[in-house]
Each structure stands twice: as structure tokens, then as C-alpha cells.
Amino acid sequence: MTQVTAEKSYLHRPKAIGITVRRLKFNPHAIRRYYFANSPVMSHLLTALSSTFPIGEQFFVHSVRNVRDRVQDPQLQAQIAAFIGQEAMHSKAHREFNNAWRRDDYQLDRFQAWLARKDHHVKSLPPKVQLAITCAFEHFTALLGGYILRHPEVLSTLDDDAAKLWIWHAIEEIEHRAVAFEVYQHVYNDHRLRRMIMRSVTAGFASLTFYSTSQLFLQDKKNSMPKIGGNLFGLYLLAKMLLQLLPEYLSYYRKDFHPAKINYSHSLTYWKQRMATQYQVEGFQQEQQPQLLS
């Protein structure tokens, strides 16, 4: 009887608004080594970020599930379910990407073992702190995803499989960017802790990204260092991105901050159409069909 009731409750749950769980089919082995702007610096940076995603996104899901039973709003419950589904697909896709890159003798295993130890420590913190950490990281992923989508010129050098992975991920990070924040507000609504945790996460995220990118660059130094032009261009892109994203990053510290206040609607519409037509990604094609028929 309890199982039947649970099934009926699930069937009557409202659909998530603006968040769609899509499975990605891509070939990570077809992605060339310097897939981003032919720049070792930027390519290694994205690969370093990818190495953190399977563990990181599992933690994000864990932190939301910690307090899910305290959320009474059915619509927010639907958003949580979609958020969990998207993050599960991201973990799977980036695990495939990371495994493919072991062919190039990148030593990701030691770094990921260290991440697993840190993950164990962070999960011992109070649920409120864990969720605040997730809110901070979700702000970063939305900013980075939004920047990629708003600057299509930086994606022009990507081959199809790399484009599918990073554009798909960027779109979905923007779609669910407000879920963890709204859960945090619903359960805790503590602006002081949220801002304090963001300061700690910013320092940790910056140092972690620099360390892991440097390690990949050094492991590949015989091939990476001679590409002076690509590296300088990559550093230019990185500096430009950080400068342009600073106002959006700082908005997180405002008391009236909400992720949905940053408008990505034009970029999302543009890239969803391209993912459906140019890259033939099934999940996006299914979304576009009703629009074409209407």
C-alpha cells in the first residue's frame, strides 16, 4: 500500500519548469588533445574541470537530498528531481570523457583520489554548510556556462564531440542554476553564511583549478610548451573571461541576489536550436519538434 501511494504521488508531481533531463551520445575518443581554440592552456583547464565533475556533481546532489524532505513546495520538489537527473547525466558523460583521456597518459587517478578524500570530509560538515557550498559552486558553473554560450566565437574551433559535451553541459547548468539556491532559501535563508561560504569556495576553487591545470600542462609539457601562440591566446581568453564575469560573480554577495536575475534566455534559445539542427542531439531535437509543428 505504501509503495502504491508513493507511485501515485510521483505520478501527480508537477513537471519541472525549464529543466529537461537529456542523455548525451558523443564519442570522447574522437576529441583531439587541444580541443579548445587549439590552446593547451584552455584545453587543459577544461579537462581539469572535467576531472572534478563526477565527484563534485554527486556531492551537489547529496547536499540537496540532505534536506529534500524539508521542502514542502511541490513545484520545487519537481525542480529538485530534474536537477538530480541532469547532474547524474553530467557525471556519467564526464566520467566517459575522463576515462578517454587516460589514453594520453594524463595522471588523473591520483588527483581524483585526493578529491574523493576531500569529498568524504566535506560530507561530514553540517547539511546547511554543504548546501551553501553547492550554491556557491552552482553559481560558478552557471557563470562559466553562460560565458561560453554568450561568446560563440570561443566555440568555433571545437570539433563536434567536444562541442556537444560542453554546450550541452553549459545549457543544463543554466537551466538548473537556481535549484540549490531556492532549496537553501526555502530551508535556511541565511545570507550571512551563504556569502561567507562563497568566499571560502572562491579561494578553494581558484587554487584547485590552478593546481590541476598546471599538473596536466606539466605532464604534457613536451607538446604544450612549444605552442606559444595557442598558450598566449588561451591566457588572453582566460583573463578576458574573468574580467567580464566579475560583476556577475560579485552579484552573489548582494542580499537580493537570485540566480534567475541573470538573463540567459536568448543564448539558451540560440544554442538549443543549434544543438538540435547542427549537432543532431536527440534530446534537443525532441524539444524543437513541437515548435516546428505549431
C-alpha positions in Angstrom: 0.0 0.0 0.0 2.8 2.4 0.9 4.6 1.7 -2.4 1.4 2.3 -4.4 0.8 5.6 -2.6 4.4 6.7 -3.3 4.0 5.8 -7.0 0.7 7.8 -7.3 2.4 10.7 -5.5 5.2 10.6 -8.0 2.8 10.4 -11.0 0.9 13.5 -9.8 4.1 15.6 -9.2 4.1 18.7 -11.4 6.7 18.9 -14.1 9.8 20.9 -13.6 9.7 24.3 -15.4 12.6 24.9 -17.7 14.7 22.0 -16.7 14.9 19.0 -19.1 16.9 15.8 -18.4 18.7 14.8 -21.6 21.0 11.9 -22.4 24.1 12.8 -24.4 25.6 10.5 -27.0 29.1 11.5 -28.0 32.5 9.9 -28.8 35.1 11.2 -26.2 37.8 9.3 -28.1 37.3 11.5 -31.1 38.1 14.7 -29.2 41.5 16.0 -30.1 44.0 16.9 -27.4 43.9 20.7 -27.8 40.2 20.9 -28.5 39.6 24.4 -27.2 40.9 27.2 -29.5 43.9 25.0 -30.2 45.2 26.2 -26.9 46.9 23.8 -24.5 46.2 26.2 -21.5 42.5 26.4 -22.1 42.1 22.7 -23.1 44.0 21.5 -20.0 41.9 23.9 -17.9 38.6 22.4 -19.2 40.0 18.9 -18.8 41.0 19.7 -15.2 37.4 20.9 -14.6 36.0 17.8 -16.2 38.1 15.6 -13.8 36.2 17.2 -10.8 32.7 16.9 -12.2 31.8 13.2 -11.4 32.7 13.6 -7.7 31.6 17.2 -7.5 28.2 16.8 -9.0 27.5 13.7 -6.9 28.2 15.9 -3.9 25.8 18.6 -5.2 23.0 16.0 -5.4 23.9 14.7 -2.0 23.7 18.1 -0.4 20.2 18.8 -1.8 19.0 15.3 -0.9 20.1 16.0 2.7 17.3 18.5 3.2 14.8 17.5 0.5 12.3 16.1 3.0 12.1 19.7 4.4 10.8 21.1 1.2 7.0 21.4 1.1 6.6 23.1 -2.2 5.5 20.6 -4.9 7.0 22.7 -7.8 10.3 23.0 -6.0 10.3 19.2 -5.5 9.8 18.8 -9.2 12.8 21.1 -9.8 14.9 19.1 -7.4 14.0 15.8 -9.3 15.1 17.4 -12.6 18.2 18.8 -11.0 19.2 15.4 -9.8 18.5 13.8 -13.2 20.7 16.4 -15.0 23.6 16.1 -12.6 23.5 12.3 -12.9 23.8 12.6 -16.7 26.7 15.2 -16.3 28.6 12.8 -14.0 28.2 10.0 -16.5 29.3 12.0 -19.5 32.3 13.5 -17.9 33.4 10.1 -16.5 33.4 8.9 -20.1 35.4 11.9 -21.1 37.9 11.5 -18.3 38.4 7.7 -19.0 39.0 8.5 -22.7 41.8 11.0 -21.7 43.8 8.3 -19.9 44.9 7.2 -23.4 47.1 10.3 -23.3 48.7 9.3 -20.0 47.2 12.1 -18.0 47.6 11.1 -14.3 44.0 11.9 -13.2 43.8 9.0 -10.8 45.9 10.5 -8.0 44.1 13.8 -8.3 40.7 12.1 -8.2 41.7 10.0 -5.2 42.6 13.3 -3.4 39.2 14.7 -4.4 37.5 11.6 -3.0 39.2 12.2 0.4 38.1 15.9 0.3 34.6 14.8 -0.6 34.4 12.5 2.4 35.5 15.4 4.7 33.0 17.9 3.2 30.1 15.4 3.6 30.9 15.3 7.4 30.0 19.0 7.6 26.6 20.2 8.7 23.9 19.9 5.9 23.5 23.7 5.9 27.1 24.2 5.1 27.1 21.5 2.5 24.1 23.1 0.7 25.8 26.6 0.9 28.9 25.1 -0.8 26.7 23.7 -3.5 25.0 27.1 -4.0 28.4 28.7 -4.5 29.7 26.1 -7.0 26.4 26.2 -8.9 26.9 30.0 -9.3 30.4 29.3 -10.7 29.2 26.7 -13.2 26.3 28.9 -14.4 28.7 31.8 -14.9 31.1 29.7 -16.9 28.4 28.0 -18.9 26.7 31.3 -19.6 30.0 32.9 -20.7 30.6 30.0 -23.2 27.1 30.3 -24.7 27.3 34.1 -24.9 30.6 34.0 -26.8 30.1 31.6 -29.6 33.4 32.7 -31.2 35.3 30.8 -28.5 33.5 27.6 -29.5 34.2 28.0 -33.2 37.3 25.7 -33.0 35.6 22.8 -31.2 35.1 19.6 -33.1 31.5 18.2 -32.9 32.0 15.8 -30.0 33.7 18.4 -27.8 31.0 20.9 -28.7 28.2 18.5 -27.8 29.7 17.8 -24.4 30.5 21.4 -23.3 27.5 23.1 -24.9 25.0 20.5 -23.5 26.6 20.8 -20.1 26.5 24.6 -20.2 22.9 24.7 -21.2 21.8 22.4 -18.4 23.8 24.2 -15.8 22.0 27.4 -16.7 18.6 25.6 -16.6 19.0 24.3 -13.1 21.2 27.2 -11.7 18.6 28.3 -9.2 17.5 25.0 -7.7 20.1 24.5 -5.0 19.8 28.3 -4.1 16.0 28.1 -3.8 16.2 25.0 -1.6 18.7 26.8 0.6 16.5 29.8 0.8 13.4 27.7 1.5 15.1 25.7 4.3 17.7 28.1 5.8 17.5 31.6 4.2 20.9 32.6 5.9 22.5 35.2 3.7 25.5 35.7 6.0 26.6 32.1 5.8 25.9 31.9 2.1 28.3 34.9 1.5 30.9 33.6 3.9 30.9 30.1 2.2 31.3 31.8 -1.2 34.5 33.5 -0.1 35.9 30.1 1.0 34.7 28.3 -2.1 36.2 31.0 -4.4 39.7 30.6 -2.8 39.4 26.8 -2.9 38.1 26.7 -6.5 40.7 29.0 -7.8 43.6 27.2 -6.2 42.2 23.7 -7.1 41.7 24.8 -10.8 45.2 26.3 -11.0 46.8 23.3 -9.4 45.1 20.7 -11.6 45.5 22.6 -14.8 49.2 23.1 -14.0 49.6 19.4 -13.4 48.1 18.5 -16.7 50.2 21.1 -18.5 53.4 19.8 -17.0 52.5 16.2 -17.7 52.1 17.3 -21.4 54.9 19.9 -21.4 56.8 18.4 -24.4 53.7 19.0 -26.5 52.2 22.0 -24.7 55.1 24.3 -24.3 56.1 24.7 -27.9 52.6 26.0 -28.8 53.4 29.6 -27.6 50.8 31.3 -29.8 48.0 29.0 -28.6 49.0 29.4 -24.9 49.2 33.2 -25.1 45.8 33.2 -26.8 44.4 30.9 -24.1 45.7 33.2 -21.3 44.1 36.2 -23.1 40.8 34.4 -23.3 41.0 33.4 -19.6 41.9 36.9 -18.5 39.1 38.4 -20.6 36.6 35.9 -19.3 37.5 36.6 -15.6 37.3 40.3 -16.1 33.9 40.2 -17.9 32.4 37.8 -15.3 33.5 39.8 -12.3 30.2 41.8 -12.0 28.1 38.7 -12.2 30.3 36.9 -9.7 30.1 39.8 -7.2 26.3 39.9 -7.5 26.2 36.8 -5.4 27.1 38.8 -2.3 24.0 41.0 -2.6 21.2 40.4 -0.2 18.7 40.4 -3.0 20.7 38.0 -5.2 18.8 35.4 -7.1 20.4 33.3 -10.0 17.3 33.8 -12.2 18.0 37.5 -12.3 20.8 36.8 -14.8 19.0 36.5 -18.1 20.4 33.8 -20.4 17.2 33.3 -22.4 18.5 34.5 -25.8 21.6 32.3 -25.6 19.7 29.3 -24.5 17.2 29.6 -27.4 20.0 30.0 -29.9 22.1 27.1 -28.7 19.2 24.7 -28.2 18.3 25.2 -31.8 21.9 24.6 -32.9 22.2 21.5 -30.8 19.0 20.2 -32.5 19.9 21.1 -36.1 23.7 21.3 -36.4 24.8 18.7 -33.8 21.7 16.4 -34.1 21.5 15.9 -30.4 18.3 13.8 -29.8 17.1 15.4 -26.6 17.2 18.9 -28.2 15.6 17.6 -31.4 12.6 16.3 -29.4 12.2 19.7 -27.8 12.2 21.5 -31.1 9.6 19.2 -32.8 6.5 20.7 -31.1 7.7 24.2 -32.1 8.1 23.2 -35.7 4.7 21.6 -35.8 2.9 24.5 -34.2 
